[in-house]
Amino acid sequence: MRLLRLFEQAGAGRLKAFARGEMLFWQGDPVDYVYVVRSGNVKVFSVSTDGKTYAFGFAGPGDILGASEFLLSKPYDYMAEASENGDAIAIPSGQFERLLTANPELSISVMRKLAQGVDKMVSQVRELGFLDVQQRLKQRLMELAQEHGIATAEGIRIDLDITHEEIGELVAANRATVTAYLNEFKRQGYLWQDGRFLVIVSPEHMEVLDAITRAVVEGDEDAIVEWARKAIERQVDPVKAFEALSSGMRQIDRMLIREEIDVSDVILSAYVMKSGLSVLSEALKSQGAPLGRLGTVVIGTVHGDIHDIGRTMVSMLMTARGFNVIDLGINVSTEDFVNAVKQHHPDILAMSSLMTTTAMEQEKVIEALEREGVKTQVMVLIGGGAITEKFSKDIGANAFAPSAQRAVEMAYRLIRNVQS
C-alpha cells in the first residue's frame, strides 16, 4: 500500500472506477496509462495464439499494471479485467515517466514492486516445471490467501469471487481437474466454502496436515507420532488430522493398484496410520467426531489365529475410506464377536482366518449369531488365505473377499445395497 500512498501524495493521474467484468485494457493495446489499483481486484491474464487462457493472478490495492510494458516500450502483454467493483489511479504514460524522474522514493518503490512481480513469475514458472496440478493448486490457494485473505476464527477466507475455471487458468489445468482436486481438499479438511468464498486452513495447520499425510505415504512411524502430537499441540481440528491420515492411506491404496509399491509398503503404512490414530484418538473422542460416515464395521481375526497383518491392512483401508472400524484384534472368541455385534450394532461383521485349521471358527460365529437372534441385523464379510467363495456360501456369510482391497470394495458394495 506504500506505493499507492506515494502516487496519491504526488497527485498522479485521475481516479477511474470500474465495474465487475469491465476491461481496463486488452492484450496488445499501446500503454497509454499505467494503473495503480486502489480498491477491488483485477484479474490479470493472457490468451495464447491457440486460444488458451493463462491467468497470472489478481491485482489488488497497491498493485501496479502496465509499468513494465511502458518501461520496455512495448504494448500490454496481458489483459486486465475487473473481478469486482473498484477503482484505480489511471496515470498517463508521460506523467508516469516524469514522476519516476522527479521522485526517487516513488521510483524505488516502483522498482521494488516490479521486482516482486518478477520473483513471483519465476516461482510460477518453477511450479509449472516441477509441481503436479494438485501441488500447484495448493500452492496457488496459499498465495491467494496471503494476498487476498481475511483471517477468521475458522481459517483464512480468500476474499475473491473466483470460479473453478479461473482457478484452472491460474494453475494451467482444466476446470474438471480443478473441481476434482478442490473436492479432495475439502475431504481432507484443507478447504471449505463460506457462501461464494473459499476458506482454507492457516499455513501452520496446512504444514501439519501435509506432514501427517506424507508420514503415512512414506511409512515413517516416528514422523507420524511427532506430527500427530504437533496437531494436538497446535490445536489442529482432530477431524482434519484424521482426514490427513486417511488421505495418506488412500494414496497408498492407489499406488498399490498402479503397481508402484508392493504389499509390504501397504502393511507398513497401515501400521503407521494406526500409530497416528492412537495419538489422535483421545482428541477425536473428546470432540465426539462422527468418523464413520459410511457405516460401522466390527473386524477381528478368529479364535486360534494370531495373524495380524491382513486384518490390519483391511482395518486401515476401511477407516481411510470412511468406515467406523472397531478392531477386535487377533484370536477373537465366538462369544467376543457376538458381544461386539450386540454392543456396537455394526452394519458389517468382518472376520479373517489365514489358516485352514481355524477357518471353521467363522462358521461357529455365524451359527452363534443365529442362535442369539442377531444374524439378520448384520452382514457378515469373511476373508483370509484359507477362505474360498464356495466356503463363504456354505457357511452362510453375506460376502467373501480374497484381498484387503477387495474387502474394502465389498464392504462398500454391501453398504450401498442396504442403503438403496
Secondary structure as the mmCIF struct_conf table of DSSP 4:
data_model
#
loop_
_struct_conf.conf_type_id
_struct_conf.id
_struct_conf.beg_label_comp_id
_struct_conf.beg_label_asym_id
_struct_conf.beg_label_seq_id
_struct_conf.end_label_comp_id
_struct_conf.end_label_asym_id
_struct_conf.end_label_seq_id
HELX_RH_AL_P HELX_RH_AL_P1 ARG A 2 GLN A 9
TURN_TY1_P TURN_TY1_P1 ALA A 10 GLY A 11
BEND BEND1 GLY A 13 GLY A 13
STRN STRN1 ARG A 14 PHE A 18
TURN_TY1_P TURN_TY1_P2 ARG A 20 GLY A 21
STRN STRN2 MET A 23 PHE A 25
TURN_TY1_P TURN_TY1_P3 GLN A 27 GLY A 28
STRN STRN3 TYR A 33 SER A 39
BEND BEND2 GLY A 40 GLY A 40
STRN STRN4 VAL A 42 VAL A 47
TURN_TY1_P TURN_TY1_P4 THR A 49 ASP A 50
BEND BEND3 GLY A 51 GLY A 51
STRN STRN5 THR A 53 ALA A 59
TURN_TY1_P TURN_TY1_P5 PRO A 61 GLY A 62
STRN STRN6 ILE A 64 LEU A 65
BEND BEND4 GLY A 66 GLY A 66
HELX_RH_AL_P HELX_RH_AL_P2 ALA A 67 LEU A 71
TURN_TY1_P TURN_TY1_P6 LEU A 72 SER A 73
BEND BEND5 ASP A 77 TYR A 78
STRN STRN7 MET A 79 ALA A 82
BEND BEND6 SER A 83 ASN A 85
STRN STRN8 GLY A 86 PRO A 92
HELX_RH_AL_P HELX_RH_AL_P3 SER A 93 ALA A 102
HELX_RH_AL_P HELX_RH_AL_P4 PRO A 104 PHE A 130
HELX_RH_AL_P HELX_RH_AL_P5 VAL A 133 HIS A 148
STRN STRN9 GLY A 149 ALA A 151
BEND BEND7 ALA A 153 GLY A 155
STRN STRN10 ILE A 156 ILE A 158
HELX_RH_AL_P HELX_RH_AL_P6 HIS A 164 VAL A 171
TURN_TY1_P TURN_TY1_P7 ALA A 172 ALA A 172
HELX_RH_AL_P HELX_RH_AL_P7 ARG A 175 GLN A 188
TURN_TY1_P TURN_TY1_P8 GLY A 189 GLY A 189
BEND BEND8 TYR A 190 TYR A 190
STRN STRN11 LEU A 191 ASP A 194
TURN_TY1_P TURN_TY1_P9 GLY A 195 ARG A 196
STRN STRN12 PHE A 197 ILE A 200
HELX_RH_AL_P HELX_RH_AL_P8 PRO A 203 GLU A 218
TURN_TY1_P TURN_TY1_P10 GLY A 219 GLY A 219
HELX_RH_AL_P HELX_RH_AL_P9 GLU A 221 GLU A 233
TURN_TY1_P TURN_TY1_P11 ARG A 234 GLN A 235
HELX_RH_AL_P HELX_RH_AL_P10 PRO A 238 ILE A 257
TURN_TY1_P TURN_TY1_P12 ARG A 258 GLU A 259
BEND BEND9 GLU A 260 ILE A 261
HELX_RH_AL_P HELX_RH_AL_P11 VAL A 263 GLN A 287
TURN_TY1_P TURN_TY1_P13 GLY A 288 GLY A 288
BEND BEND10 ARG A 293 LEU A 294
STRN STRN13 GLY A 295 THR A 301
STRN STRN14 VAL A 302 VAL A 302
TURN_TY1_P TURN_TY1_P14 HIS A 303 GLY A 304
HELX_RH_AL_P HELX_RH_AL_P12 ILE A 309 ARG A 321
TURN_TY1_P TURN_TY1_P15 GLY A 322 GLY A 322
STRN STRN15 PHE A 323 ASP A 327
BEND BEND11 ILE A 330 ASN A 331
STRN STRN16 VAL A 332 VAL A 332
HELX_RH_AL_P HELX_RH_AL_P13 THR A 334 HIS A 344
BEND BEND12 ASP A 347 ASP A 347
STRN STRN17 ILE A 348 SER A 352
BEND BEND13 MET A 355 MET A 355
HELX_RH_3T_P HELX_RH_3T_P1 THR A 356 THR A 358
TURN_TY1_P TURN_TY1_P16 ALA A 359 ALA A 359
HELX_RH_AL_P HELX_RH_AL_P14 MET A 360 ARG A 371
TURN_TY1_P TURN_TY1_P17 GLU A 372 GLY A 373
HELX_RH_3T_P HELX_RH_3T_P2 LYS A 375 GLN A 377
BEND BEND14 VAL A 378 VAL A 378
STRN STRN18 MET A 379 GLY A 383
BEND BEND15 GLY A 384 GLY A 384
TURN_TY1_P TURN_TY1_P18 GLY A 385 ALA A 386
HELX_RH_AL_P HELX_RH_AL_P15 GLU A 389 ILE A 395
TURN_TY1_P TURN_TY1_P19 GLY A 396 GLY A 396
BEND BEND16 ASN A 398 ASN A 398
STRN STRN19 ALA A 399 ALA A 401
BEND BEND17 PRO A 402 SER A 403
HELX_RH_AL_P HELX_RH_AL_P16 ALA A 404 GLN A 419
#
